[in-house]
Amino acid sequence: MEEKDIKEAPQEPVEKSSKKKKENPLQKKVEELDDKLSREHDSYVRLYAEFETFRRRTAEEKLAIVSSAAADTIKGLLPVLDDCERAIKMLEGSSDEAAKEGTSLIYNKLMEYLKNCGLTRIEAMGQKFDTDFHEAVTQFPAPSEEQKGMVIDVVQTGYLLNGKILRYAKVVVGA
């Protein structure tokens, strides 16, 4: 019996060492798969973040293009607005009431539409000259000391579109 015990005793450690050898490759395989999974997850998260950035940037670019197109269209309508203002001034001394009324109606409708689009007029007359809003066409000797550095006359009306300069007001400044 002792021989059997001796023979069996070495077999048990051999089985344990063979289990360790079997577990060791499995453990390595689990670690490799775990590393691969974490790399793939990291890659996925980075790709998702990159896609979100791309989506946000393209949405902003699309909005900028639409806004730019609207600004260009409105800028193209400003000469028509100027002509309507000139026509109203010319018709003030006229006796043709139908022409006055028609021109005023067209001007008011156009101006109302442009205001709804975000267009605002730069009020320059009598204001202190400001290079952020005004473009000095010429300087004129000021009739009084208070009018020095002030806008004496407006040659062309300036406009803001949604708070941004669309066209500077062309003005005469008192010197």
Protein Blocks (a to p, Z undefined) as FASTA:
>chain_A
ZZmmmmmmmmmmmmmmmmmmmmmmmmmmmmmmmmmmmmmmmmmmmmmmmmmmmmmmmmmm
mmmmmmmmmmmmmmmmmmmmmmmmmmmmmmmmpcblklmmmmmmmmmmmmmmmmmnopac
ddfehpacdfklpccfbdcddfbfklgoiafbdfbdcddeehiafbdcdddddZZ
